[in-house]
């Protein structure tokens, strides 16, 4: 109800951001979870899963409806403004130099991609979002031997049908995954899970 009041211009918000930066705090904001809570209705598809939802098996689709919180009567405008305010705060945190790493507690393999899209919507450039998801995350967890593609480093890779550094939504078009030196065909994995091929519904 009060999220929109805490703009990055407010002195206490500026002080909070400065405190996080000074203490080298690392944030995993999981903004996609807040989007689902504050931006949907209980009978809508969870934001970020709209494209894959029709391809999922029926027993999985039942659990993919939004878990949105009910909006108290009279607070509709405040709730509509809550998530945009959170994205504005996310961009302010990034601009101030607070370390951000993308993560989610939602559906593996799909919602993390949507998390990256939300960072771009917040105003963080797509190439920088990709860096946060790879090199920065590796550095934060002390995996200095990975997170970048150079000789002598380890790297788990994805082959994307597109260019997410230009159009971040292309991050959802993963064709091949390399993990631990093994190649995995995304379409075959989805088929094994009962997920219909892309382009079908």
KOLLUM-57360 format. One record per residue: x, z, y of N, C-alpha, C in turn; residue number from 1. Coordinates in pm, 1 decimal. Each point is the difference from the previous one (the first is absolute). Example, Ala and Ser with C-alpha at 12.3 -4.5 7.8 and 13.67 -1.06 7.14 Angstrom:
// residues 2
<<1319.0; 780.0; -569.0>; <-89.0; 0.0; 119.0>; <90.0; 0.0; 120.0>; 1>
<<-35.0; -72.0; 105.0>; <82.0; 6.0; 119.0>; <-77.0; 73.0; 109.0>; 2>
END
This chain:
// residues 201
<<81.9; 0.0; -120.6>; <-81.9; 0.0; 120.6>; <85.5; 0.0; 125.7>; 1>
<<122.7; 50.1; -7.5>; <83.3; 12.9; 119.6>; <124.6; -86.6; -3.6>; 2>
<<15.7; -82.4; -101.8>; <123.2; -78.9; -13.4>; <26.9; -84.8; 122.9>; 3>
<<-103.6; -60.2; 56.6>; <20.6; -90.6; 113.4>; <50.7; 72.9; 124.1>; 4>
<<-13.8; 130.9; 1.9>; <44.8; 77.1; 116.1>; <151.6; 19.4; 0.5>; 5>
<<64.1; -14.3; -117.0>; <143.1; 27.3; -10.2>; <79.3; -129.2; 13.2>; 6>
<<-0.9; -52.9; 121.0>; <71.3; -123.9; 29.7>; <148.8; 28.9; 16.4>; 7>
<<84.9; -100.9; -21.1>; <144.9; 21.7; 16.8>; <40.5; 42.2; 140.9>; 8>
<<-89.1; -18.8; 98.5>; <33.2; 37.0; 137.2>; <-17.8; 149.4; 25.9>; 9>
<<-75.3; 68.4; -84.7>; <-23.6; 142.9; 23.1>; <130.9; 77.6; -13.7>; 10>
<<25.0; 94.0; 90.5>; <126.9; 74.6; -4.1>; <25.7; 67.0; -134.6>; 11>
<<-101.4; 61.1; -60.2>; <23.0; 68.8; -126.9>; <29.7; -97.5; -113.5>; 12>
<<-54.3; -121.8; 9.2>; <29.6; -102.2; -100.6>; <142.5; -50.3; 19.5>; 13>
<<39.9; -22.9; 124.6>; <138.1; -40.7; 27.8>; <98.9; 104.8; -49.5>; 14>
<<-33.3; 127.5; 23.3>; <88.0; 108.5; -45.6>; <7.8; 2.7; -152.8>; 15>
<<-111.7; -22.6; -65.8>; <-3.1; -0.2; -146.3>; <85.5; -113.8; -55.5>; 16>
<<-14.0; -118.0; 57.5>; <79.8; -114.9; -45.0>; <148.7; 27.4; 22.2>; 17>
<<34.1; 56.0; 115.5>; <139.7; 32.2; 28.8>; <53.0; 103.5; -98.7>; 18>
<<-82.5; 95.3; -35.3>; <39.7; 103.6; -97.6>; <31.8; -63.6; -135.0>; 19>
<<-85.6; -91.5; -45.2>; <23.0; -67.4; -127.1>; <130.3; -79.1; 2.2>; 20>
<<23.7; -70.8; 110.1>; <122.3; -79.5; 10.9>; <123.5; 89.9; 1.2>; 21>
<<-4.5; 107.5; 77.8>; <115.2; 89.5; 12.2>; <34.2; 66.6; -133.1>; 22>
<<-100.7; 23.6; -83.9>; <22.3; 67.6; -127.0>; <16.0; -99.0; -115.8>; 23>
<<13.1; -128.9; 32.4>; <22.7; -104.6; -100.5>; <-107.2; 4.5; -109.7>; 24>
<<-122.2; 23.3; 43.7>; <-112.9; 5.4; -93.5>; <-31.4; -139.9; -50.7>; 25>
<<-27.2; -10.1; -128.5>; <-40.0; -126.5; -62.0>; <-149.8; 7.1; -27.8>; 26>
<<-73.0; -100.6; 44.6>; <-145.6; -3.0; -18.2>; <-40.6; -108.1; -99.7>; 27>
<<-86.8; 36.7; -91.1>; <-69.4; -94.5; -87.6>; <-147.0; 12.9; 37.0>; 28>
<<-46.1; -78.9; 98.2>; <-131.4; 25.9; 60.2>; <-122.3; -30.4; -87.2>; 29>
<<14.2; -83.9; -102.2>; <-112.4; -40.3; -86.5>; <-125.8; -29.6; 82.2>; 30>
<<15.4; -86.1; 100.8>; <-113.2; -26.6; 88.7>; <-114.5; -70.7; -71.3>; 31>
<<28.2; -67.2; -112.0>; <-109.5; -66.3; -70.4>; <-101.6; 100.5; -52.9>; 32>
<<44.9; 120.5; -31.7>; <-93.4; 103.1; -45.9>; <-94.2; 42.0; 112.6>; 33>
<<55.7; 12.3; 121.9>; <-83.2; 36.9; 113.7>; <-96.8; -113.2; 35.6>; 34>
<<46.3; -123.1; -15.4>; <-89.9; -113.1; 24.6>; <-119.9; 8.0; -92.7>; 35>
<<24.5; 29.6; -127.1>; <-110.9; 10.8; -95.7>; <-92.6; 115.6; 35.6>; 36>
<<54.9; 111.1; 44.5>; <-81.6; 116.6; 32.5>; <-84.6; -20.2; 124.7>; 37>
<<57.3; -65.8; 101.2>; <-64.2; -3.7; 130.9>; <-59.0; -134.6; 39.3>; 38>
<<26.3; -106.2; -78.1>; <-39.8; -133.2; 45.7>; <-102.9; -67.0; -89.0>; 39>
<<-44.3; 65.4; -103.0>; <-90.6; -67.9; -91.5>; <-128.5; 76.0; -21.9>; 40>
<<-76.7; -53.0; -90.7>; <-118.8; 70.1; -45.8>; <17.0; 22.1; -149.4>; 41>
<<-73.7; 95.3; -52.8>; <21.0; 39.3; -139.1>; <-30.9; -111.4; -98.6>; 42>
<<-76.5; -100.5; 38.9>; <-33.3; -109.3; -92.1>; <80.5; -126.6; 27.8>; 43>
<<104.2; 10.0; 85.6>; <84.4; -115.8; 32.0>; <125.7; 3.6; -86.4>; 44>
<<61.5; -116.0; -17.6>; <126.3; -8.0; -71.2>; <108.0; 69.4; 83.4>; 45>
<<87.3; 73.4; -66.0>; <110.1; 66.8; 69.4>; <79.7; -103.2; 79.4>; 46>
<<21.2; 23.9; 130.7>; <77.0; -96.0; 79.8>; <135.3; -30.2; -63.6>; 47>
<<32.7; -129.0; -2.1>; <125.0; -44.1; -60.1>; <-16.3; -53.6; -140.6>; 48>
<<-113.8; 28.2; -62.3>; <-23.6; -47.3; -136.8>; <-104.3; -111.2; -5.1>; 49>
<<-41.9; -48.7; 115.8>; <-107.2; -99.7; 2.4>; <35.2; -125.3; -80.1>; 50>
<<126.2; -44.8; 8.8>; <38.0; -124.7; -67.0>; <7.3; 15.9; -151.2>; 51>
<<48.6; 113.1; -46.6>; <16.1; 18.3; -144.7>; <-125.1; 57.2; -65.5>; 52>
<<-84.7; 63.4; 77.6>; <-116.9; 68.9; -55.7>; <-85.0; -87.6; -92.2>; 53>
<<-36.5; -122.2; 40.1>; <-85.9; -81.3; -88.3>; <68.3; -38.9; -131.0>; 54>
<<132.7; 8.3; -5.1>; <72.4; -39.8; -120.7>; <19.5; 115.5; -98.0>; 55>
<<-28.9; 121.6; 43.6>; <23.5; 117.4; -84.1>; <-107.6; 14.0; -107.3>; 56>
<<33.6; 62.2; -113.1>; <-101.7; 27.9; -101.9>; <-110.2; 89.5; 57.5>; 57>
<<-122.5; -14.3; -49.6>; <-112.8; 78.1; 54.6>; <23.3; 150.3; -0.3>; 58>
<<61.7; 53.3; -106.8>; <20.6; 144.2; -6.0>; <99.1; 48.7; 105.9>; 59>
<<88.7; -89.9; 46.4>; <93.3; 35.6; 106.8>; <-68.3; -14.9; 135.6>; 60>
<<-81.1; -104.5; 15.9>; <-69.3; -22.8; 127.6>; <-85.5; 120.3; 39.3>; 61>
<<-58.5; 66.8; -98.8>; <-86.0; 115.3; 31.4>; <76.5; 107.8; 75.8>; 62>
<<129.8; 10.8; -26.8>; <79.6; 104.4; 64.6>; <65.5; -49.0; 129.3>; 63>
<<-20.0; -125.3; 35.4>; <67.6; -57.6; 115.3>; <-86.1; -2.4; 125.5>; 64>
<<-115.5; 63.5; -5.2>; <-79.7; 8.8; 121.2>; <60.1; 105.0; 91.7>; 65>
<<-21.5; -18.4; 128.3>; <59.6; 88.1; 99.4>; <-42.0; 144.9; -22.8>; 66>
<<93.3; 87.5; 25.5>; <-29.9; 143.4; -3.2>; <-14.0; 50.4; 143.5>; 67>
<<-62.9; -79.9; 82.8>; <-13.0; 32.9; 141.4>; <-76.5; 130.5; 18.8>; 68>
<<43.7; 74.7; 99.3>; <-70.2; 123.3; 34.1>; <-126.5; -33.8; 77.8>; 69>
<<-105.8; 76.0; -19.3>; <-122.1; -25.4; 77.1>; <21.9; 33.8; 147.3>; 70>
<<-48.3; -85.5; 87.1>; <16.7; 20.2; 143.9>; <-108.3; 94.0; 49.7>; 71>
<<38.4; 109.6; 64.6>; <-101.5; 90.7; 54.5>; <-85.0; -71.1; 105.2>; 72>
<<-128.5; 25.1; 2.1>; <-87.3; -64.0; 100.2>; <50.3; 25.1; 141.7>; 73>
<<1.5; -105.9; 78.2>; <42.5; 10.3; 138.7>; <149.1; -19.1; 21.2>; 74>
<<78.5; -8.6; -109.3>; <144.8; -15.0; 13.5>; <49.2; -138.5; -42.5>; 75>
<<-91.7; -94.9; -7.7>; <35.9; -133.7; -48.8>; <110.1; -64.9; 83.1>; 76>
<<-9.2; 8.3; 132.4>; <99.8; -63.9; 87.0>; <137.6; 64.1; -19.0>; 77>
<<3.4; 131.6; -9.6>; <127.8; 69.7; -18.7>; <62.8; -38.5; -133.0>; 78>
<<-80.2; -11.5; -103.5>; <54.1; -35.0; -132.0>; <48.5; -144.2; -2.4>; 79>
<<-70.5; -89.8; 70.4>; <45.7; -139.5; 6.9>; <134.8; -9.3; 70.3>; 80>
<<23.6; 88.6; 94.3>; <124.1; -2.4; 77.3>; <114.0; 73.8; -69.5>; 81>
<<-29.3; 74.7; -106.9>; <101.8; 85.5; -63.0>; <113.4; -81.0; -61.0>; 82>
<<-32.8; -99.7; -80.8>; <107.4; -72.1; -68.8>; <82.9; -84.7; 95.9>; 83>
<<-58.7; -72.7; 95.1>; <84.6; -68.6; 99.1>; <93.2; 96.0; 73.7>; 84>
<<-45.4; 122.6; 25.1>; <85.3; 98.6; 65.2>; <117.0; 37.9; -89.9>; 85>
<<-23.9; 6.7; -130.4>; <107.7; 31.7; -93.8>; <103.4; -112.5; -4.3>; 86>
<<-46.1; -123.3; 5.6>; <93.4; -112.1; 2.3>; <82.0; 0.9; 129.7>; 87>
<<-63.2; 35.8; 109.5>; <72.3; 9.3; 127.4>; <107.8; 108.0; -8.4>; 88>
<<-31.8; 111.3; -63.4>; <97.4; 107.3; -16.4>; <113.7; -44.1; -91.7>; 89>
<<-32.7; -74.4; -105.3>; <102.7; -50.2; -90.8>; <100.0; -88.5; 74.5>; 90>
<<-50.3; -89.1; 84.0>; <87.9; -88.2; 76.4>; <86.6; 80.3; 96.2>; 91>
<<-56.8; 104.7; 59.8>; <76.5; 84.0; 92.1>; <110.7; 75.0; -73.1>; 92>
<<-28.7; 46.4; -120.9>; <101.3; 68.7; -81.1>; <115.6; -94.4; -33.0>; 93>
<<-35.6; -121.8; -39.9>; <102.6; -99.8; -31.8>; <84.8; -31.9; 123.2>; 94>
<<-64.7; -25.3; 112.0>; <70.4; -36.0; 123.4>; <93.1; 112.1; 44.4>; 95>
<<-40.5; 124.1; -24.9>; <81.1; 114.6; 41.2>; <119.5; 22.8; -92.4>; 96>
<<4.8; -70.6; -112.4>; <113.7; 14.6; -89.5>; <-19.7; 98.3; -113.6>; 97>
<<-123.6; 42.7; -24.2>; <-28.6; 86.5; -115.1>; <8.0; -86.0; -126.4>; 98>
<<66.4; 49.1; -103.6>; <15.0; -75.4; -124.0>; <-132.1; -2.4; -76.2>; 99>
<<-43.7; -120.8; -32.2>; <-126.8; -19.8; -70.8>; <28.3; -76.3; -128.4>; 100>
<<-55.8; 49.2; -110.1>; <10.0; -73.4; -126.5>; <-141.0; -20.8; -53.6>; 101>
<<-32.1; -120.9; -44.3>; <-135.7; -29.5; -47.3>; <-25.5; 59.5; -138.4>; 102>
<<-119.6; 50.0; -16.5>; <-42.0; 51.7; -129.4>; <-151.4; 9.1; -6.5>; 103>
<<-50.3; 32.0; -116.4>; <-143.2; 16.4; -17.5>; <-25.9; 79.0; -126.6>; 104>
<<-114.5; 63.8; -4.6>; <-45.2; 67.5; -121.6>; <-111.6; -80.3; -65.7>; 105>
<<-21.4; -121.3; 48.8>; <-110.8; -81.9; -48.4>; <45.5; -95.9; -108.6>; 106>
<<-82.9; -97.6; -30.8>; <19.3; -89.9; -113.8>; <139.1; -64.2; 0.8>; 107>
<<81.3; 30.1; -102.2>; <136.0; -54.8; -4.8>; <-1.0; -153.0; -4.4>; 108>
<<98.7; -60.8; 67.5>; <14.6; -144.9; -5.6>; <-85.8; -75.9; 98.9>; 109>
<<-91.7; 68.4; 64.8>; <-87.8; -69.8; 94.5>; <-8.6; 74.1; 133.6>; 110>
<<-23.0; 129.1; -2.7>; <-19.7; 73.1; 124.4>; <128.5; 16.6; 80.5>; 111>
<<115.9; 4.0; -65.2>; <124.3; 8.2; 77.9>; <16.6; -125.6; 85.2>; 112>
<<-38.2; -114.3; -54.8>; <7.2; -123.5; 77.7>; <-90.4; 9.4; 123.1>; 113>
<<-117.6; 57.6; -19.0>; <-91.6; 15.4; 113.1>; <57.3; 97.6; 102.4>; 114>
<<69.7; 102.4; -47.1>; <65.8; 93.9; 92.0>; <95.5; -75.0; 92.8>; 115>
<<74.6; -94.3; -55.2>; <92.8; -78.1; 82.1>; <-75.9; -84.2; 102.7>; 116>
<<-113.1; -54.4; -41.3>; <-81.2; -79.2; 92.6>; <-50.9; 85.5; 115.2>; 117>
<<-33.4; 124.1; -29.7>; <-48.4; 89.5; 105.4>; <110.7; 32.5; 99.6>; 118>
<<124.4; 9.8; -46.1>; <110.6; 25.8; 91.7>; <14.3; -114.7; 99.4>; 119>
<<-16.6; -123.3; -50.1>; <6.5; -115.5; 89.0>; <-117.6; 2.7; 97.2>; 120>
<<-117.9; 35.7; -50.9>; <-115.8; 11.2; 89.0>; <25.5; 103.6; 109.3>; 121>
<<77.1; 103.3; -32.4>; <31.0; 104.1; 98.5>; <95.5; -49.6; 107.6>; 122>
<<71.6; -110.4; -26.9>; <91.3; -54.7; 99.8>; <145.7; -0.9; -41.3>; 123>
<<29.8; 40.9; -123.9>; <138.2; -3.8; -48.6>; <26.4; -141.6; -51.5>; 124>
<<107.0; -65.7; 41.9>; <26.7; -137.9; -43.4>; <12.8; -9.6; -152.0>; 125>
<<-52.6; -108.2; -56.7>; <-0.5; -17.4; -145.2>; <139.1; 11.3; -63.6>; 126>
<<105.6; -63.7; 55.8>; <132.0; 16.5; -62.0>; <45.0; 145.9; -4.8>; 127>
<<-35.4; 74.5; 104.5>; <37.1; 141.3; 3.2>; <-79.7; 80.0; -103.3>; 128>
<<-125.3; -35.7; -20.2>; <-81.8; 67.0; -101.5>; <60.6; -22.0; -138.0>; 129>
<<45.5; -121.0; -26.3>; <64.2; -29.3; -129.0>; <128.0; 81.1; -17.0>; 130>
<<74.0; 19.0; 109.0>; <120.6; 82.3; -7.2>; <-35.0; 145.5; -29.6>; 131>
<<-105.2; 50.9; 63.2>; <-42.8; 138.3; -25.7>; <-35.0; 19.7; -147.4>; 132>
<<-60.9; -103.3; -59.6>; <-44.7; 9.5; -139.2>; <113.0; -16.9; -100.0>; 133>
<<114.0; -47.5; 45.6>; <110.1; -28.6; -93.1>; <123.1; 83.7; 35.4>; 134>
<<80.0; -48.0; 92.5>; <126.8; 64.6; 32.0>; <-18.4; 142.8; 51.8>; 135>
<<-90.3; 18.1; 95.7>; <-19.8; 134.3; 55.7>; <-45.3; 98.0; -106.8>; 136>
<<-94.0; -42.0; -84.7>; <-47.9; 88.1; -106.1>; <112.4; 36.1; -95.7>; 137>
<<83.6; -97.1; -34.6>; <114.0; 26.6; -88.8>; <96.4; 99.3; 64.1>; 138>
<<26.1; -16.8; 127.9>; <91.6; 90.6; 69.0>; <-55.2; 142.6; 4.7>; 139>
<<-129.0; 10.6; 23.7>; <-62.0; 132.7; 11.2>; <11.9; 78.2; -130.4>; 140>
<<-15.8; -67.8; -113.0>; <7.1; 70.3; -129.3>; <142.6; 4.6; -55.1>; 141>
<<97.3; -43.1; 79.2>; <139.2; 9.0; -40.6>; <44.5; -106.6; -97.6>; 142>
<<-77.5; -107.3; -10.0>; <36.3; -110.1; -90.4>; <76.0; -105.6; 79.0>; 143>
<<118.8; 34.8; 44.9>; <76.1; -91.2; 85.9>; <52.3; -121.3; -75.1>; 144>
<<-16.3; -0.9; -133.3>; <46.1; -114.4; -78.6>; <-107.7; -106.8; -13.8>; 145>
<<-112.7; 18.3; 66.8>; <-108.6; -97.6; -12.8>; <-76.3; -12.4; 131.8>; 146>
<<-103.6; -84.1; 0.0>; <-80.0; -17.0; 120.5>; <38.4; -121.3; 82.7>; 147>
<<107.3; -69.2; -42.2>; <43.2; -118.5; 72.7>; <60.3; -97.4; -101.6>; 148>
<<-11.4; -129.0; 28.2>; <49.6; -101.9; -93.2>; <137.9; -46.2; 46.4>; 149>
<<103.4; 61.2; -57.9>; <138.4; -38.3; 28.0>; <79.9; 20.1; -128.3>; 150>
<<113.9; -68.4; -13.0>; <82.7; 19.2; -120.0>; <38.4; 147.0; -17.9>; 151>
<<-7.7; 45.8; -124.9>; <39.6; 136.2; -32.0>; <-109.5; 102.6; 13.9>; 152>
<<-118.8; -41.1; 43.6>; <-112.6; 93.0; 14.5>; <-104.5; -29.1; -107.7>; 153>
<<-77.2; 103.3; -34.4>; <-112.6; -17.8; -91.3>; <-123.4; -34.0; 82.2>; 154>
<<-86.4; -82.7; -54.0>; <-121.7; -35.0; 73.6>; <-111.4; -36.2; -95.6>; 155>
<<-113.3; 66.6; 13.8>; <-122.6; -46.4; -62.8>; <-61.2; -98.7; 99.1>; 156>
<<-46.5; -112.5; -49.6>; <-43.8; -107.9; 87.5>; <-143.1; -42.1; -29.8>; 157>
<<-64.7; -56.6; 100.0>; <-127.1; -69.4; -21.8>; <12.6; -140.3; 58.3>; 158>
<<-62.5; -95.6; -68.0>; <-6.0; -136.9; 49.1>; <-140.8; -21.2; 53.9>; 159>
<<-6.8; -25.7; 130.1>; <-127.9; -10.7; 69.5>; <-28.9; -145.2; 32.6>; 160>
<<-122.9; -41.6; -22.4>; <-43.5; -135.0; 32.9>; <-41.7; -2.8; 147.2>; 161>
<<99.2; -4.5; 88.0>; <-25.9; 1.9; 143.8>; <117.6; 62.0; 72.2>; 162>
<<-22.1; 39.4; 124.6>; <105.2; 60.5; 80.6>; <-56.3; 121.9; 71.9>; 163>
<<8.9; 118.2; -62.8>; <-56.7; 119.0; 62.9>; <71.4; 43.5; 126.7>; 164>
<<119.9; -54.2; 26.5>; <65.5; 33.0; 126.9>; <-68.6; -69.0; 117.2>; 165>
<<-79.2; -101.9; -30.1>; <-77.0; -71.2; 102.4>; <-148.1; 36.9; -9.6>; 166>
<<-50.6; 1.9; -121.8>; <-141.3; 33.7; -25.8>; <-2.0; 111.3; -104.2>; 167>
<<-12.9; 123.6; 44.9>; <16.9; 114.6; -88.3>; <-100.0; -1.6; -115.9>; 168>
<<-115.6; -61.6; 17.1>; <-98.7; -4.9; -108.5>; <53.1; -73.9; -122.3>; 169>
<<103.1; -83.3; 18.7>; <59.8; -70.2; -114.7>; <62.6; 96.7; -99.8>; 170>
<<22.9; 124.6; 41.1>; <58.2; 98.4; -90.7>; <-91.1; 24.4; -120.5>; 171>
<<-126.4; -35.3; 12.8>; <-94.5; 16.9; -111.3>; <13.2; -111.7; -103.9>; 172>
<<74.4; -104.9; 32.2>; <9.1; -116.9; -88.8>; <127.9; 5.7; -83.5>; 173>
<<12.3; 105.6; -78.5>; <118.1; 19.4; -84.1>; <-15.4; -80.5; -128.1>; 174>
<<96.4; -87.7; -27.2>; <-2.8; -81.4; -120.8>; <88.5; 55.8; -110.4>; 175>
<<117.2; 50.5; 37.8>; <96.9; 48.5; -98.7>; <59.3; 131.4; 50.0>; 176>
<<21.3; 92.6; -93.3>; <65.4; 127.2; 30.3>; <125.4; 10.1; -85.8>; 177>
<<111.9; 40.1; 61.0>; <120.2; 32.2; -76.6>; <23.9; 149.5; 13.3>; 178>
<<-2.1; 68.7; -112.3>; <18.9; 144.7; -2.4>; <101.6; 33.2; -107.5>; 179>
<<107.5; 66.4; 39.6>; <101.7; 37.0; -96.1>; <61.7; -118.0; -71.6>; 180>
<<8.0; -113.6; 69.5>; <59.6; -118.7; -59.5>; <-93.5; -81.3; -87.7>; 181>
<<-125.3; 42.3; -13.8>; <-97.6; -74.4; -80.7>; <-101.8; -67.9; 90.4>; 182>
<<-43.0; -120.6; -39.3>; <-100.4; -74.2; 75.7>; <-138.8; 26.5; -56.1>; 183>
<<-96.5; 18.4; 90.5>; <-139.1; 22.4; -38.4>; <-87.6; -99.5; 74.5>; 184>
<<-86.3; -68.3; -73.7>; <-93.4; -96.4; 57.4>; <-125.7; 75.4; 43.8>; 185>
<<-25.3; 1.1; 131.1>; <-112.5; 76.9; 53.3>; <-133.3; -45.5; -58.2>; 186>
<<-17.5; -130.8; -14.8>; <-127.2; -51.8; -52.6>; <-22.8; 46.5; -143.3>; 187>
<<104.9; 1.4; -80.3>; <-13.5; 44.0; -139.1>; <-28.6; 149.2; -8.9>; 188>
<<61.4; 77.3; 87.7>; <-26.9; 143.9; 1.8>; <-145.6; 24.9; 37.1>; 189>
<<-47.2; -68.5; 104.9>; <-140.0; 17.5; 39.3>; <-93.6; -42.2; -112.8>; 190>
<<32.5; -108.6; -66.4>; <-83.0; -45.7; -111.8>; <-6.7; 108.4; -108.4>; 191>
<<112.6; 62.8; -29.4>; <3.9; 106.2; -100.1>; <-82.0; 120.9; 38.7>; 192>
<<-19.7; 19.4; 129.7>; <-79.4; 112.3; 49.7>; <-146.9; -36.4; 16.4>; 193>
<<-35.1; -122.5; -35.4>; <-138.9; -42.9; 13.3>; <-37.0; -44.3; 138.7>; 194>
<<100.3; -29.4; 84.6>; <-25.0; -45.3; 138.1>; <-5.6; -151.8; -1.6>; 195>
<<-103.9; -55.3; 59.2>; <-16.7; -146.4; 1.4>; <108.2; -64.4; 86.2>; 196>
<<34.4; -126.6; -26.3>; <102.8; -68.7; 79.7>; <-40.0; -13.3; 146.0>; 197>
<<99.1; -14.4; 88.1>; <-28.1; -25.6; 141.3>; <-82.6; -126.7; 12.7>; 198>
<<-89.8; 1.0; 95.0>; <-85.4; -116.4; 21.1>; <-129.2; 5.5; -79.3>; 199>
<<-12.3; 97.6; -88.4>; <-124.1; 15.8; -75.3>; <-68.0; 128.7; 42.5>; 200>
<<-127.1; 11.4; -28.0>; <-71.6; 123.8; 33.3>; <-121.0; 14.3; -89.2>; 201>
END
